[in-house]
Amino acid sequence: MPVTREGREPQGWSAVNPVVMTVMLVTQDGVPIDAVHLPPSGQPEPLEVPDGRDLALVVAHGFTMSWQRPTIWKLLRRFNEHAGVITFDFRGHGRSGGLTTLGDKEIDDVDVAVRYARELGYRRVATIGFSMGGSVVLRHAALRGGVDAVISVSGPGRWFYRGTMAMRRVHLAAERRLGRAFTKRVLNTRISPDGWPTPDPMPPAEAAARISPTPVLIVHGDQDIYFPPDHGQQLYDAAREPKELWMIPGFGHAERHTDDALVDRIAAWADKASTSAAQAEEQQTAS
């Protein structure tokens, strides 16, 4: 850390505000995942998590997004005001390796980020997914587990939806060679040309039904141009208690329409829900 000639730290530098660094994680199927850790405010690394600051929010972005996008980074910084944050680029996105499978193998990407959070010392971990990431965190909780709360924002309730112009464009990008080439060159997103295996991956609503007793929050907007409100309702109806649905009037889709107030509200819910889940697990273990 730089110091002045008088031996003092220059203005703007802090010993308890470490330089943020990226790390390359590797999934169980061998895909390198570009990730970044934002420690709780005022906590240097290696992490010594004090009581009350033991929560990590693992944030999963939407299709074609990246943690390096200014929109995403702004949200991450806001989440970091409430807890430690671990985020990453899904396979096929940004500097991560591999090819995106649009929600199938991405559960391994979330899983390695969750395990990284545990290795850093966080006792509570909540996953927050936007759009495609919303479906992935639900599927991860159902198929891998290991989290204390799950939040899906603007996620689909079912696969192969083409009922909106925006989703028809997504299908065009994924299913046509020209679409995949455009997405790779312009959006820095590499899509697998192989499609999904048979049978199809577990649908998001079916996954939501398998998460209990882990708390789940479904956030959706009535102005979503990708997935209409019935997708959020489908996820909520499928889930079992403890569950909560926020159908937000005027809210659009995922990260682009998430403001500071919604970030604060989601973070507060994650803190409260994960605390309850951790306490319930401790009581069950003790008995």
C-alpha positions as CSV (number, residue, x, y, z in Angstrom):
1,M,0.0,0.0,0.0
2,P,1.4,3.4,-0.9
3,V,2.4,5.8,1.9
4,T,3.4,9.5,2.0
5,R,6.9,10.6,2.9
6,E,5.7,11.3,6.4
7,G,4.7,7.6,6.7
8,R,0.9,8.3,6.5
9,E,-1.5,6.6,4.1
10,P,-2.5,9.0,1.3
11,Q,-6.1,10.4,1.3
12,G,-8.5,7.9,-0.2
13,W,-6.5,4.8,0.9
14,S,-7.6,2.5,3.7
15,A,-6.0,-0.5,5.3
16,V,-9.5,-2.0,5.8
17,N,-10.6,-1.4,2.2
18,P,-8.6,-4.0,0.3
19,V,-8.0,-3.9,-3.5
20,V,-10.7,-5.9,-5.2
21,M,-9.1,-8.8,-7.2
22,T,-10.5,-11.4,-9.5
23,V,-10.0,-15.2,-9.0
24,M,-10.4,-18.0,-11.6
25,L,-12.5,-20.8,-10.1
26,V,-12.8,-24.2,-11.8
27,T,-16.1,-26.1,-11.9
28,Q,-16.5,-29.8,-11.4
29,D,-16.7,-30.3,-15.1
30,G,-13.4,-28.3,-15.7
31,V,-14.7,-24.9,-16.9
32,P,-12.7,-21.9,-15.7
33,I,-15.0,-19.3,-14.1
34,D,-14.0,-15.6,-13.8
35,A,-15.1,-14.5,-10.3
36,V,-14.7,-11.6,-7.9
37,H,-15.1,-11.2,-4.2
38,L,-16.2,-8.0,-2.5
39,P,-15.6,-8.5,1.3
40,P,-18.0,-7.0,3.9
41,S,-17.4,-3.3,4.4
42,G,-14.3,-2.7,6.4
43,Q,-13.1,-6.3,6.4
44,P,-9.7,-7.0,4.9
45,E,-8.7,-10.4,3.4
46,P,-8.0,-13.0,4.6
47,L,-11.6,-12.8,5.8
48,E,-12.3,-12.8,9.5
49,V,-16.1,-12.7,9.5
50,P,-17.5,-11.1,12.7
51,D,-20.9,-11.9,14.1
52,G,-23.6,-10.1,12.1
53,R,-21.4,-9.8,9.0
54,D,-21.3,-13.5,8.1
55,L,-23.6,-13.4,5.1
56,A,-22.4,-13.8,1.5
57,L,-24.6,-12.9,-1.4
58,V,-23.7,-15.0,-4.5
59,V,-25.0,-13.0,-7.5
60,A,-25.7,-14.7,-10.8
61,H,-26.2,-12.4,-13.9
62,G,-28.6,-12.8,-16.8
63,F,-27.9,-14.0,-20.3
64,T,-25.3,-12.0,-22.2
65,M,-24.5,-10.0,-19.1
66,S,-21.2,-9.8,-17.2
67,W,-20.1,-8.6,-13.8
68,Q,-17.9,-6.1,-15.6
69,R,-20.9,-4.3,-17.1
70,P,-21.4,-0.9,-15.4
71,T,-25.0,-1.7,-14.7
72,I,-24.1,-4.9,-12.9
73,W,-21.1,-3.5,-11.1
74,K,-23.3,-0.7,-9.6
75,L,-25.8,-3.3,-8.3
76,L,-22.9,-5.4,-6.8
77,R,-21.5,-2.4,-5.0
78,R,-24.9,-1.6,-3.6
79,F,-25.4,-5.3,-2.4
80,N,-21.9,-5.0,-0.9
81,E,-23.2,-2.3,1.5
82,H,-25.2,-5.0,3.2
83,A,-23.0,-8.2,3.0
84,G,-20.0,-9.8,1.4
85,V,-20.6,-10.3,-2.4
86,I,-19.3,-13.0,-4.7
87,T,-20.1,-12.8,-8.3
88,F,-18.8,-14.3,-11.5
89,D,-19.4,-14.6,-15.2
90,F,-21.3,-17.7,-16.3
91,R,-19.5,-20.1,-18.7
92,G,-19.4,-18.7,-22.2
93,H,-19.7,-15.1,-20.9
94,G,-16.9,-12.5,-20.5
95,R,-13.6,-14.0,-19.5
96,S,-15.0,-17.3,-18.3
97,G,-14.3,-20.4,-20.4
98,G,-16.6,-22.8,-22.0
99,L,-19.9,-22.2,-23.8
100,T,-23.2,-21.2,-22.3
101,T,-26.0,-23.8,-22.2
102,L,-28.6,-21.2,-21.2
103,G,-29.3,-22.6,-17.8
104,D,-28.4,-26.3,-17.9
105,K,-24.7,-26.8,-16.9
106,E,-24.6,-23.3,-15.3
107,I,-25.6,-24.9,-12.0
108,D,-22.0,-26.0,-11.7
109,D,-20.9,-22.3,-12.1
110,V,-23.1,-21.3,-9.2
111,D,-22.0,-24.3,-7.2
112,V,-18.3,-23.4,-7.4
113,A,-19.1,-19.8,-6.3
114,V,-21.1,-21.1,-3.3
115,R,-18.3,-23.4,-2.3
116,Y,-15.8,-20.5,-2.7
117,A,-17.9,-18.5,-0.3
118,R,-17.8,-21.2,2.3
119,E,-14.1,-21.5,1.9
120,L,-13.7,-17.8,2.6
121,G,-15.4,-18.3,5.9
122,Y,-19.0,-17.2,5.3
123,R,-21.5,-19.1,7.5
124,R,-24.6,-18.0,5.6
125,V,-24.8,-18.0,1.8
126,A,-27.8,-16.7,-0.2
127,T,-27.9,-16.9,-4.0
128,I,-29.5,-14.1,-6.1
129,G,-30.1,-14.7,-9.8
130,F,-31.4,-12.4,-12.5
131,S,-33.3,-13.7,-15.6
132,M,-31.4,-16.8,-16.7
133,G,-29.5,-16.6,-13.5
134,G,-32.8,-16.7,-11.7
135,S,-33.6,-20.1,-13.2
136,V,-30.1,-21.3,-12.5
137,V,-30.1,-20.5,-8.7
138,L,-33.5,-22.3,-8.4
139,R,-32.1,-25.4,-10.2
140,H,-28.9,-25.2,-8.2
141,A,-30.8,-25.1,-4.9
142,A,-32.9,-28.1,-5.9
143,L,-30.0,-30.2,-7.4
144,R,-26.9,-29.2,-5.5
145,G,-28.2,-27.4,-2.3
146,G,-25.8,-25.9,0.2
147,V,-27.4,-22.5,0.5
148,D,-29.4,-20.7,3.1
149,A,-31.8,-18.7,0.9
150,V,-32.6,-18.3,-2.8
151,I,-33.8,-15.2,-4.7
152,S,-34.9,-15.4,-8.3
153,V,-35.5,-12.1,-10.0
154,S,-37.3,-12.0,-13.4
155,G,-36.8,-15.7,-13.9
156,P,-38.7,-17.9,-16.3
157,G,-41.2,-20.4,-14.9
158,R,-40.9,-22.8,-17.8
159,W,-38.6,-23.6,-20.8
160,F,-39.1,-22.8,-24.5
161,Y,-41.2,-19.7,-24.0
162,R,-41.7,-17.7,-27.2
163,G,-44.6,-15.5,-26.3
164,T,-42.8,-12.2,-26.4
165,M,-40.8,-10.5,-29.1
166,A,-37.8,-10.3,-26.7
167,M,-37.8,-14.1,-26.1
168,R,-38.2,-14.9,-29.8
169,R,-35.0,-12.9,-30.4
170,V,-33.3,-14.9,-27.7
171,H,-34.3,-18.2,-29.4
172,L,-33.1,-16.8,-32.7
173,A,-29.7,-16.0,-31.2
174,A,-29.4,-19.5,-29.6
175,E,-30.8,-21.7,-32.4
176,R,-29.3,-20.1,-35.5
177,R,-25.7,-20.1,-36.6
178,L,-25.9,-16.5,-37.6
179,G,-27.5,-15.6,-34.2
180,R,-24.7,-17.4,-32.3
181,A,-22.1,-15.6,-34.4
182,F,-23.7,-12.2,-33.7
183,T,-23.9,-13.0,-29.9
184,K,-20.3,-14.0,-29.8
185,R,-18.9,-11.0,-31.7
186,V,-21.1,-8.3,-30.4
187,L,-22.1,-9.4,-26.9
188,N,-19.1,-11.5,-26.0
189,T,-21.3,-14.5,-25.3
190,R,-20.4,-17.9,-26.7
191,I,-23.4,-20.2,-27.1
192,S,-23.2,-24.0,-27.3
193,P,-24.5,-25.2,-30.7
194,D,-25.3,-28.6,-29.3
195,G,-28.6,-27.8,-27.6
196,W,-29.9,-29.5,-24.5
197,P,-29.6,-33.2,-23.6
198,T,-32.6,-35.5,-23.7
199,P,-34.6,-35.3,-21.4
200,D,-34.6,-31.6,-21.0
201,P,-33.0,-30.1,-17.8
202,M,-35.3,-29.8,-14.8
203,P,-37.7,-26.8,-15.5
204,P,-37.5,-23.9,-13.0
205,A,-40.9,-24.4,-11.6
206,E,-40.2,-28.1,-10.8
207,A,-36.9,-27.0,-9.2
208,A,-38.8,-24.4,-7.1
209,A,-41.0,-27.2,-5.7
210,R,-37.9,-29.0,-4.4
211,I,-36.1,-26.2,-2.5
212,S,-38.1,-26.3,0.8
213,P,-37.2,-25.9,3.6
214,T,-34.7,-23.4,2.2
215,P,-36.5,-20.0,2.0
216,V,-37.2,-18.8,-1.6
217,L,-38.1,-15.3,-2.8
218,I,-39.6,-14.7,-6.3
219,V,-39.3,-11.2,-7.6
220,H,-41.1,-10.3,-10.8
221,G,-42.4,-7.2,-12.5
222,D,-45.8,-6.6,-14.3
223,Q,-43.9,-4.8,-17.1
224,D,-41.4,-7.6,-17.9
225,I,-40.9,-7.7,-21.7
226,Y,-39.3,-11.1,-21.6
227,F,-41.3,-13.2,-19.1
228,P,-44.9,-11.9,-18.3
229,P,-46.0,-12.0,-14.7
230,D,-47.5,-15.5,-14.9
231,H,-43.9,-16.8,-15.0
232,G,-43.3,-15.4,-11.5
233,Q,-46.6,-16.6,-10.3
234,Q,-45.9,-20.1,-11.7
235,L,-42.6,-20.2,-9.7
236,Y,-44.3,-19.1,-6.5
237,D,-47.2,-21.5,-6.9
238,A,-44.8,-24.4,-7.4
239,A,-42.6,-23.5,-4.4
240,R,-43.3,-24.7,-0.9
241,E,-43.1,-22.8,2.3
242,P,-41.2,-20.8,3.4
243,K,-41.7,-18.7,0.2
244,E,-42.5,-15.2,-0.8
245,L,-43.6,-13.4,-4.0
246,W,-43.0,-9.8,-4.8
247,M,-45.0,-8.8,-7.9
248,I,-43.8,-5.3,-8.4
249,P,-46.0,-2.8,-10.3
250,G,-44.1,-0.9,-13.0
251,F,-41.0,-3.1,-12.7
252,G,-39.4,-4.3,-16.0
253,H,-36.8,-7.0,-16.4
254,A,-33.9,-8.1,-14.3
255,E,-30.7,-6.0,-13.7
256,R,-31.5,-3.1,-16.0
257,H,-34.6,-2.2,-14.0
258,T,-33.3,-3.0,-10.5
259,D,-32.8,0.2,-8.5
260,D,-31.1,0.8,-5.2
261,A,-34.3,0.5,-3.2
262,L,-35.0,-2.9,-4.6
263,V,-31.4,-4.0,-3.9
264,D,-31.7,-2.9,-0.3
265,R,-35.0,-4.7,0.1
266,I,-33.7,-7.9,-1.4
267,A,-30.5,-7.8,0.7
268,A,-32.6,-7.3,3.9
269,W,-34.8,-10.3,3.0
270,A,-31.8,-12.4,2.3
271,D,-30.3,-11.5,5.7
272,K,-33.5,-12.3,7.6
273,A,-34.4,-15.4,5.7
274,S,-30.9,-16.9,5.8
275,T,-30.6,-16.2,9.6
276,S,-33.9,-18.1,10.2
277,A,-32.8,-21.0,8.0
278,A,-29.4,-21.3,9.7
279,Q,-31.0,-21.2,13.2
280,A,-33.5,-23.9,12.2
281,E,-30.7,-26.1,10.9
282,E,-28.7,-25.6,14.1
283,Q,-31.7,-26.6,16.2
284,Q,-32.3,-29.7,14.1
285,T,-28.6,-30.7,14.4
286,A,-28.7,-30.2,18.1
287,S,-31.8,-32.4,18.5
